[in-house]
Amino acid sequence: MLDLMPSLAGWQPAASGQRCAIATVVGTRGSAPRPMGTSMMVSESGEVLGSLSGGCVEGAVVEAALGALHDGGTRLELFGYGAEDAFAVGLTCGGELEVHIEPLDALAGPGLADLLRRQAGDTAVALIRRVDRNGNGAVVIPDPATFKAAQSAGLAALLGLAGPAGEAMAAAAAQLEPLLRGGRTGLVRLAPAGGCFPRVQGSEHIEVLQPEPVTLLVESRLPPPRMLVVGANDFGAALVPAAKLLGYRVTLVDARPAFAGQARFESADEVVTDWPHRYLTGEAAAGRIDARTAICVLTHDPKFDIPLLEKALELDVAFVGAMGSRRSHRQRVDELLAAGVAPQGLARLRSPIGLDLGAVTPAEVAVSITAELIAARSGASSCRPLRDGAGPIHHLTADAFAENQGTPWT
């Protein structure tokens, strides 16, 4: 739902005061097209903002959303693919989506959407929604990184508790806070306040029923992670826009004013003319480098690379990669060891940077680097980084090599 908020102010049905329903993916199984937390808004006139599946279930979701607006109720719908009827409403990819649908004004009153519109840009914000059949409502968390669930009266009310103290709130905190602080989306299920209760069936036995758990959908957004692209060259010019597509706030760093000042780097969020290691040291001291930061070193020049990598490998960051041939990498490792970098620190260095895609041009190399970034963020194990291979990085035929006039990075 957070992804829709920046567009909501300009969406004509909402701007004109129409009632709207929000449909949100709260569960996926198999090959589902969109992840948990994906939302779609439906107005009372049937207009749509957003998408849940790329088209194959949207019509049925609109119908269910209009029903929710008509009766004011909440719905939990399951959409899947059945081989017995390939033309039925469902997912032809074979997966299943569980979709929670409710009127937007049922969440927490008319002030919720306005608050989210103000908070859901690049600033940190989180939304906790109740999505089980026995409750509704939402709580907006302006600062998810520091949120203390045990002290939140709003969360206690969402859970149906009298106050923020007690075991139930402690259990909520244990599950909620890691999601909030990690900027992640997920479901949290908690035991209902009443616990189990018995129901007599006939005169023979007593069946103990477990009420449906309280289910919370947590959507947390932190400020965009940073990427430092070091090197104002063709490869840096290709990587900057590619990294921005992945959601990074990109800083281009180069000590040479004549290179850093070129117009082709204007898409970077910041362009800094300074020695890279000096800039990184200052940013780390100011607290502007964190565990989500990626550092991509494309200068291919030891006088820049070595002092920068010494500092980068000391820091708790998500990704440190450096461009160069395998021979350059071996020389770089020797120099870093001589400078006192520990072997365990060197194990974090992704060099040569990128996945083994056969990339040659700057644009292709940018794809290779961003592919390794995605694999590193997701923990994918089936992709092979260049650093894990052997032999030449580029596998060119003689004709292709002549056409590309070689490359200094092999």
C-alpha positions in Angstrom: 0.0 0.0 0.0 2.9 2.4 0.7 3.9 2.2 -3.0 0.5 3.7 -4.0 0.5 6.6 -1.6 2.7 9.0 -3.7 0.3 8.6 -6.6 -2.9 8.9 -4.6 -3.0 12.7 -4.4 -3.0 13.0 -8.2 -5.5 10.2 -8.8 -8.8 11.8 -9.9 -11.2 9.5 -8.0 -9.6 10.1 -4.7 -9.1 13.8 -5.4 -12.8 14.2 -6.2 -13.8 12.5 -2.9 -15.0 9.1 -4.2 -14.9 6.3 -1.7 -12.2 3.7 -2.4 -11.3 0.2 -1.5 -7.8 -1.2 -1.0 -6.9 -4.7 -2.2 -3.6 -6.0 -0.9 -1.7 -9.3 -1.5 -1.3 -10.9 2.0 -0.2 -14.3 0.9 1.5 -16.0 -2.1 2.1 -19.6 -3.0 3.9 -21.0 -6.0 4.7 -18.8 -9.0 2.8 -15.7 -8.0 3.4 -12.6 -10.1 3.6 -9.9 -7.4 5.0 -10.1 -3.8 3.2 -9.7 -0.5 2.2 -6.1 0.2 1.4 -5.2 -3.4 -1.8 -3.2 -3.4 -4.4 -1.9 -5.9 -7.0 0.9 -5.2 -10.5 0.6 -6.6 -12.9 3.6 -6.6 -16.6 3.4 -6.3 -16.9 4.1 -10.0 -14.6 1.1 -10.8 -11.5 3.1 -11.7 -8.2 1.4 -10.7 -4.8 2.6 -9.3 -2.1 -0.1 -9.3 -2.1 -3.8 -10.2 -1.9 -7.1 -8.4 -1.1 -9.6 -11.1 -0.5 -8.0 -14.4 -4.1 -8.5 -15.5 -5.2 -12.1 -14.8 -7.2 -11.5 -11.6 -7.8 -7.7 -11.6 -11.4 -8.0 -12.9 -12.4 -10.3 -10.1 -10.6 -8.1 -7.5 -12.5 -5.0 -8.8 -15.8 -6.8 -8.4 -14.9 -7.9 -4.8 -13.8 -4.4 -4.0 -17.0 -2.9 -5.2 -18.9 -5.4 -3.0 -16.8 -4.3 0.0 -17.6 -0.6 -0.7 -21.3 -1.5 -1.0 -21.6 -3.4 2.3 -18.7 -1.9 4.2 -17.2 -5.3 4.9 -13.8 -6.9 4.7 -13.0 -9.7 2.3 -10.2 -12.3 2.1 -10.1 -13.8 -1.4 -8.0 -16.6 -2.9 -7.1 -16.5 -6.5 -5.4 -19.5 -8.1 -5.1 -21.6 -11.3 -7.1 -24.8 -11.8 -6.1 -27.1 -14.7 -9.7 -28.2 -15.0 -10.8 -24.8 -16.1 -8.0 -22.8 -17.7 -10.4 -19.9 -18.5 -11.6 -19.4 -15.0 -10.5 -16.4 -12.9 -7.0 -17.3 -11.8 -3.3 -17.2 -12.3 -2.1 -18.9 -15.5 1.4 -19.0 -14.1 0.2 -21.7 -11.6 0.5 -19.7 -8.4 -2.0 -18.4 -5.9 -2.6 -15.0 -4.4 -4.5 -14.3 -1.2 -5.9 -10.8 -1.3 -7.3 -8.8 1.5 -9.9 -6.2 0.5 -11.5 -3.5 2.6 -12.8 0.1 2.2 -10.0 2.6 2.7 -12.0 4.6 5.2 -12.3 1.5 7.4 -8.6 1.5 8.1 -8.3 4.4 10.6 -10.4 7.3 9.5 -10.0 10.0 6.9 -6.7 11.3 8.3 -4.7 8.1 7.4 -4.4 8.7 3.7 -3.3 12.3 4.2 -0.7 11.2 6.7 0.7 8.5 4.4 0.8 10.8 1.4 3.1 13.1 3.4 5.3 10.3 4.8 5.5 7.8 1.9 8.1 9.5 -0.4 11.8 8.9 0.3 11.4 9.3 4.1 11.1 6.5 6.5 7.6 5.3 7.2 5.8 2.0 8.1 2.2 0.9 8.1 0.8 -1.9 10.3 -2.6 -3.1 9.2 -4.8 -5.7 10.7 -5.9 -8.1 8.0 -7.6 -11.0 9.8 -11.4 -11.5 9.6 -12.0 -10.3 13.2 -10.6 -6.8 13.1 -9.4 -3.9 10.9 -7.6 -0.6 11.2 -4.0 0.6 10.8 -1.2 2.3 12.6 1.3 4.6 10.8 4.8 4.5 12.2 6.7 7.7 11.3 10.2 6.3 12.4 10.3 2.5 12.0 14.0 2.3 12.9 13.4 3.4 16.5 9.8 2.2 17.0 9.1 0.5 20.4 6.1 -1.8 20.1 5.8 -2.2 23.8 5.2 1.5 24.2 2.6 2.0 21.4 -0.9 2.7 22.5 -2.0 2.7 18.9 -0.7 -0.8 18.3 -2.4 -2.0 21.5 -5.7 -0.7 20.3 -5.1 -2.4 16.9 -4.7 -5.7 18.7 -7.8 -5.1 20.9 -5.8 -4.7 24.1 -6.5 -2.3 26.9 -3.0 -0.9 27.0 0.5 -1.3 25.6 1.8 -3.5 28.5 1.7 -7.3 28.9 2.9 -10.5 27.3 0.9 -10.0 24.1 2.7 -6.7 23.4 6.0 -8.3 24.1 5.2 -11.1 21.6 4.2 -8.5 19.0 7.4 -6.5 19.6 9.6 -9.6 19.0 8.1 -10.2 15.5 7.3 -6.6 14.4 10.5 -4.7 15.3 12.9 -6.7 13.0 10.6 -6.2 10.0 10.2 -2.4 10.8 13.9 -1.8 11.3 14.9 -3.8 8.3 12.5 -1.9 6.0 10.8 -5.2 5.0 7.2 -6.4 4.4 5.7 -9.4 6.1 2.9 -11.0 8.0 2.8 -11.3 11.8 0.4 -13.7 13.5 -0.3 -13.4 17.1 -2.5 -15.5 19.5 -5.9 -13.8 20.1 -6.4 -12.3 23.5 -9.0 -14.8 24.5 -6.9 -17.9 23.8 -8.6 -21.2 23.2 -12.2 -21.8 24.2 -14.4 -25.0 24.4 -17.5 -25.8 22.5 -19.9 -28.6 23.5 -21.0 -30.8 20.6 -24.0 -33.0 21.7 -23.5 -34.7 25.0 -20.6 -36.9 24.2 -17.5 -34.7 23.9 -16.1 -31.2 24.1 -14.2 -29.8 21.1 -11.6 -27.2 21.9 -11.5 -24.5 19.2 -8.6 -22.2 18.4 -9.8 -18.7 17.4 -8.2 -17.2 14.2 -5.0 -15.5 15.1 -4.6 -11.8 15.0 -2.9 -11.1 11.7 -0.9 -8.0 11.0 0.5 -6.9 7.6 3.7 -4.9 8.1 5.0 -2.6 5.4 8.2 -0.7 6.3 10.1 1.7 4.2 13.5 3.1 5.1 15.2 5.9 3.2 16.8 4.6 0.0 20.1 2.8 0.5 23.2 4.6 -0.7 25.5 3.6 -3.4 28.9 5.2 -3.9 30.1 4.9 -7.5 33.8 5.7 -7.5 35.1 6.6 -11.0 33.9 9.3 -13.4 34.3 7.2 -16.6 32.2 5.4 -19.1 31.4 2.6 -16.7 30.4 5.0 -13.9 28.1 6.8 -16.4 26.3 3.6 -17.2 26.1 2.3 -13.6 24.6 5.5 -12.1 21.2 5.3 -13.9 21.1 1.5 -13.5 21.6 1.8 -9.7 18.9 4.4 -9.5 16.5 2.0 -11.1 17.2 -0.4 -8.2 16.3 2.3 -5.7 19.7 3.5 -4.6 20.6 7.1 -3.8 23.7 7.3 -5.9 26.8 9.4 -5.1 29.4 9.6 -7.8 32.9 10.3 -6.4 36.1 11.2 -8.3 39.1 13.3 -7.3 39.4 14.8 -10.8 37.2 17.9 -11.4 37.5 17.7 -15.2 36.0 14.2 -15.2 33.5 14.6 -12.3 32.0 17.8 -13.8 30.8 16.2 -17.0 27.1 16.6 -17.8 26.6 12.8 -18.3 26.8 12.3 -14.5 24.0 14.8 -13.7 21.6 11.9 -13.0 23.5 11.1 -9.9 21.9 12.3 -6.7 25.3 13.8 -5.7 28.5 14.4 -7.5 31.5 14.8 -5.2 35.0 15.9 -6.3 37.3 14.6 -3.6 39.7 11.8 -2.9 37.4 8.8 -2.5 38.9 7.4 0.7 38.8 10.8 2.3 35.2 11.3 1.3 34.2 7.8 2.6 36.0 8.4 5.9 34.1 11.6 6.4 30.7 10.1 5.5 31.3 7.1 7.8 32.3 9.4 10.7 29.1 11.5 10.1 26.9 8.3 10.3 25.8 8.4 6.7 27.2 5.0 5.8 25.2 2.0 7.0 24.7 -1.7 6.6 22.7 -1.2 3.4 25.4 0.9 1.6 27.0 -0.4 -1.6 30.4 0.8 -2.7 31.4 0.1 -6.4 35.0 1.0 -7.3 35.4 1.6 -11.0 38.5 3.8 -11.1 40.9 0.9 -11.9 43.8 3.0 -10.5 45.7 1.8 -7.4 46.3 5.3 -6.0 42.5 5.7 -5.7 41.5 2.0 -5.2 43.9 0.9 -2.4 43.3 3.6 0.3 39.5 3.5 -0.5 39.2 -0.3 -0.2 41.3 -0.3 3.0 38.6 2.0 4.5 35.6 0.3 2.9 36.6 -3.1 4.1 36.7 -1.8 7.7 33.0 -0.7 7.5 29.8 -2.6 8.1 28.4 -2.2 4.6 26.3 -4.4 2.3 28.6 -4.6 -0.7 32.1 -3.7 -1.7 33.2 -4.4 -5.3 36.0 -3.3 -7.5 36.5 -3.4 -11.3 39.6 -4.9 -12.9 41.1 -7.9 -14.6 42.1 -11.0 -12.6 45.8 -9.8 -12.8 44.7 -6.4 -11.4 42.8 -8.2 -8.7 45.8 -10.3 -7.7 48.0 -7.1 -7.5 45.2 -5.4 -5.5 45.0 -8.2 -3.0 48.8 -8.2 -2.5 48.8 -4.4 -1.9 45.8 -4.6 0.5 47.5 -7.4 2.5 50.7 -5.4 2.7 48.6 -2.4 4.0 47.4 -4.6 6.8 43.9 -5.6 5.6 43.0 -9.0 7.2 42.2 -12.0 5.0 38.7 -12.1 6.4 38.2 -8.5 5.3 39.5 -9.4 1.8 36.9 -12.2 1.6 34.2 -9.5 1.5 35.7 -7.9 -1.6 33.8 -8.6 -4.7 36.5 -8.4 -7.3 36.3 -8.6 -10.3 32.9 -7.0 -9.7 29.8 -8.4 -11.4 28.2 -11.6 -12.5 29.7 -13.7 -15.3 27.3 -12.5 -18.1 29.9 -12.0 -20.8 29.5 -8.3 -20.5 31.8 -6.0 -22.6 30.3 -2.6 -23.1 29.8 -0.1 -20.3 26.0 -0.7 -20.4 26.5 -4.5 -20.3 29.0 -4.1 -17.4 26.4 -2.0 -15.5 23.9 -4.9 -15.9 26.5 -7.4 -14.7 27.2 -5.3 -11.6 23.6 -4.6 -10.8 22.9 -8.3 -11.3 25.5 -9.2 -8.6 24.0 -6.5 -6.3 20.5 -8.1 -6.7 21.9 -11.6 -6.0 23.8 -10.3 -3.0 20.7 -8.6 -1.6 18.4 -11.6 -2.1 21.0 -14.2 -1.1 20.6 -16.0 -4.4 23.1 -18.9 -4.7 22.7 -20.0 -8.3 24.4 -17.0 -9.9 28.2 -17.1 -10.4 30.1 -13.9 -9.6 33.2 -13.2 -11.8 35.4 -13.5 -8.7 34.5 -17.2 -8.5 35.6 -18.0 -12.0 38.9 -18.4 -13.7 40.4 -17.3 -17.0 39.6 -14.2 -19.0 36.6 -12.2 -17.9 35.4 -11.5 -21.5 34.9 -14.4 -24.0 35.1 -12.7 -27.4 35.6 -14.1 -30.8 38.4 -12.6 -32.8 35.8 -10.6 -34.9 34.0 -9.4 -31.8 37.3 -8.4 -30.2 38.3 -6.4 -33.2 34.9 -4.7 -33.4 35.1 -3.7 -29.7 38.8 -2.7 -30.1 39.7 -4.7 -27.0 39.0 -3.5 -23.5 41.4 -2.5 -20.7 39.4 -4.5 -18.1 40.3 -8.0 -19.3 
